[in-house]
Amino acid sequence: MREKTVENSIKRYLDNIGAWYIKTHGSMFSKAGTPDIIACVKGTFVAIEVKKPGGVVSELQKAHIKLIQQAGGVAFVADSLEETKQHLAKLDLV
């Protein structure tokens, strides 16, 4: 499965649950390592680093996830829609 396929399924799900989100795009104007999807779900800041199954998370991406968590936000890596649902369900956001 391609990363874009996983990402699109997550975005459709976020639409269905009424979340606000943006898809980030790496460029010279953005911070390297920023998670792929930045969302607000039931008033909670959520950052999702999307990977295809078996994809590798870079050290910079891991560092951003940790910083978001330390700041009080929710941040995680997901390689499927099901994994995203599990993370959000654990936090009672769905």
Rosetta silent file (secondary structure, phi, psi, omega in degrees, C-alpha in Angstrom):
SEQUENCE: MREKTVENSIKRYLDNIGAWYIKTHGSMFSKAGTPDIIACVKGTFVAIEVKKPGGVVSELQKAHIKLIQQAGGVAFVADSLEETKQHLAKLDLV
SCORE:     score description
SCORE:     0.000 S_00000001
   1 L     0.000  137.172  179.822    0.000    0.000    0.000 S_00000001
   2 L   -79.444  152.176  178.306    1.296    3.458   -0.885 S_00000001
   3 H   -59.524  -39.398 -179.313    1.740    6.187    1.723 S_00000001
   4 H   -62.202  -35.814  178.077   -0.618    8.453   -0.234 S_00000001
   5 H   -64.635  -45.086  177.681   -3.350    5.799   -0.008 S_00000001
   6 H   -61.687  -48.295 -179.183   -2.963    5.628    3.788 S_00000001
   7 H   -57.717  -46.528 -179.563   -2.910    9.426    4.016 S_00000001
   8 H   -63.010  -38.126  178.771   -6.081    9.818    1.929 S_00000001
   9 H   -66.964  -36.881  177.709   -7.965    7.272    4.043 S_00000001
  10 H   -67.317  -43.490  179.853   -6.959    9.145    7.221 S_00000001
  11 H   -63.180  -41.732  177.387   -8.026   12.488    5.752 S_00000001
  12 H   -60.843  -42.066  179.482  -11.427   11.052    4.708 S_00000001
  13 H   -63.117  -45.278  178.660  -11.876    9.701    8.233 S_00000001
  14 H   -60.306  -39.616  174.779  -10.996   13.065    9.791 S_00000001
  15 H   -59.012  -45.489 -176.294  -13.587   14.682    7.506 S_00000001
  16 H   -65.420  -29.428 -179.439  -16.188   12.127    8.609 S_00000001
  17 L   -95.318    5.554  175.556  -15.638   12.777   12.323 S_00000001
  18 L    79.278   22.081  178.576  -15.786   16.556   11.897 S_00000001
  19 L   -82.670  153.939  170.618  -12.113   17.257   12.574 S_00000001
  20 E   -97.596  139.538  178.428  -10.229   20.201   11.121 S_00000001
  21 E  -155.601  161.540  169.314   -6.906   19.342    9.483 S_00000001
  22 E  -132.843  150.047  173.674   -4.284   20.416    7.011 S_00000001
  23 E   -95.764  123.266  178.921   -1.871   18.319    4.999 S_00000001
  24 L   -85.620  152.271  178.655    1.638   19.694    5.356 S_00000001
  25 L  -129.552  126.216  178.440    4.020   19.807    2.427 S_00000001
  26 L   -65.841  129.275  176.952    7.762   19.896    2.840 S_00000001
  27 L  -158.452  178.421  178.518    9.269   23.004    1.299 S_00000001
  28 L   -67.951  -12.395 -179.899   11.803   25.697    2.017 S_00000001
  29 L   -96.919   -3.065 -179.001    9.023   27.536    3.875 S_00000001
  30 L  -117.346  159.978  179.888    8.204   24.720    6.304 S_00000001
  31 L   -77.387  124.718  179.258   10.035   23.160    9.189 S_00000001
  32 L   -59.498  139.449  177.633   11.734   19.896    8.201 S_00000001
  33 L    88.315   -0.185  178.577   10.294   16.864    9.978 S_00000001
  34 L   -63.393  134.479  178.954    6.837   18.363   10.534 S_00000001
  35 L   -55.087  155.162 -174.286    4.196   15.604   10.691 S_00000001
  36 L   -66.406  -36.834 -177.730    2.152   15.024    7.522 S_00000001
  37 E  -126.567  127.084  174.656   -1.247   15.900    8.979 S_00000001
  38 E  -111.915  126.332 -174.042   -1.930   18.586   11.582 S_00000001
  39 E  -137.798  162.970  168.906   -5.446   18.393   13.006 S_00000001
  40 E  -122.639  115.318 -177.765   -7.779   19.597   15.701 S_00000001
  41 E  -119.477  113.417 -178.539  -10.005   16.770   16.941 S_00000001
  42 L    51.042   41.699  176.812  -12.591   17.682   19.594 S_00000001
  43 L    82.342    4.420 -179.355  -10.421   20.611   20.678 S_00000001
  44 E  -107.760  133.419  175.774   -7.216   18.570   20.863 S_00000001
  45 E   -72.940  124.595 -178.234   -4.122   19.312   18.779 S_00000001
  46 E  -129.979  130.328  176.519   -3.231   16.145   16.850 S_00000001
  47 E  -121.382  129.748 -177.183   -0.219   15.577   14.584 S_00000001
  48 E  -122.902  121.044  172.659    0.021   12.433   12.467 S_00000001
  49 E   -92.639  113.676 -175.796    3.159   11.253   10.709 S_00000001
  50 E   -92.723  132.934  176.639    1.865    8.986    7.937 S_00000001
  51 L  -132.800  150.077  170.736    3.978    6.081    6.718 S_00000001
  52 L   -72.622  157.065  178.416    3.294    3.251    4.337 S_00000001
  53 L   -52.992  127.885 -178.368    3.334   -0.119    6.107 S_00000001
  54 L    86.105   -1.073  179.824    6.964   -0.859    6.937 S_00000001
  55 L   -67.316  154.393 -175.984    7.973    2.782    6.361 S_00000001
  56 L  -104.042  133.581  177.347   10.789    4.233    8.452 S_00000001
  57 L   -90.705  128.408 -179.210   10.391    7.244   10.738 S_00000001
  58 L   -74.499  162.160  177.579   13.398    9.573   10.656 S_00000001
  59 H   -62.645  -37.736  178.332   15.116   10.787   13.799 S_00000001
  60 H   -64.265  -41.417  177.180   13.975   14.326   12.995 S_00000001
  61 H   -64.310  -41.817  176.731   10.354   13.156   12.710 S_00000001
  62 H   -60.279  -40.894 -179.773   10.674   11.306   16.027 S_00000001
  63 H   -63.770  -42.307  178.710   12.054   14.485   17.611 S_00000001
  64 H   -64.395  -41.580  178.273    9.098   16.560   16.366 S_00000001
  65 H   -59.557  -44.790  179.953    6.633   13.981   17.681 S_00000001
  66 H   -63.571  -42.802  179.334    8.305   14.108   21.095 S_00000001
  67 H   -63.424  -40.324  177.590    8.293   17.928   21.157 S_00000001
  68 H   -63.350  -43.739  178.436    4.582   18.025   20.293 S_00000001
  69 H   -62.902  -42.092  178.923    3.844   15.531   23.059 S_00000001
  70 H   -64.860  -28.174  178.690    5.920   17.536   25.543 S_00000001
  71 L   -82.491   -1.407  177.704    3.943   20.650   24.584 S_00000001
  72 L    98.881    2.352  177.579    0.693   18.861   25.477 S_00000001
  73 L   -90.157  173.564  176.102   -0.405   17.844   21.998 S_00000001
  74 E  -103.960  129.647  178.671   -1.085   14.404   20.610 S_00000001
  75 E  -145.732  137.038 -179.188    1.397   13.121   18.042 S_00000001
  76 E  -158.403  166.844  175.211    1.905    9.671   16.592 S_00000001
  77 E  -101.903  137.732  178.041    2.974    7.647   13.577 S_00000001
  78 E  -135.484  132.659  176.153    0.312    5.739   11.658 S_00000001
  79 L  -112.078   14.213  176.476    0.728    3.281    8.812 S_00000001
  80 L  -163.933  161.833  174.368   -2.989    2.585    8.458 S_00000001
  81 H   -63.321  -40.495 -179.091   -6.409    4.076    9.091 S_00000001
  82 H   -59.773  -41.357  178.845   -6.988    1.451   11.776 S_00000001
  83 H   -63.925  -39.554  176.898   -3.875    2.546   13.679 S_00000001
  84 H   -61.475  -47.133  178.798   -5.088    6.156   13.542 S_00000001
  85 H   -58.950  -40.496  179.349   -8.495    5.136   14.882 S_00000001
  86 H   -62.981  -45.189  179.201   -6.834    3.207   17.717 S_00000001
  87 H   -60.973  -46.211 -178.649   -4.705    6.186   18.761 S_00000001
  88 H   -68.430  -35.762  179.300   -7.692    8.537   18.732 S_00000001
  89 H   -66.869  -38.941  178.815   -9.939    6.048   20.545 S_00000001
  90 H   -58.965  -29.587 -178.122   -7.368    5.618   23.355 S_00000001
  91 L   -97.282    7.169 -179.878   -7.640    9.368   23.945 S_00000001
  92 L    58.969   39.322  179.799  -11.456    9.336   23.718 S_00000001
  93 L  -100.668    0.128  176.466  -11.350   11.588   20.649 S_00000001
  94 L  -134.616    0.000    0.000  -13.742    9.441   18.574 S_00000001
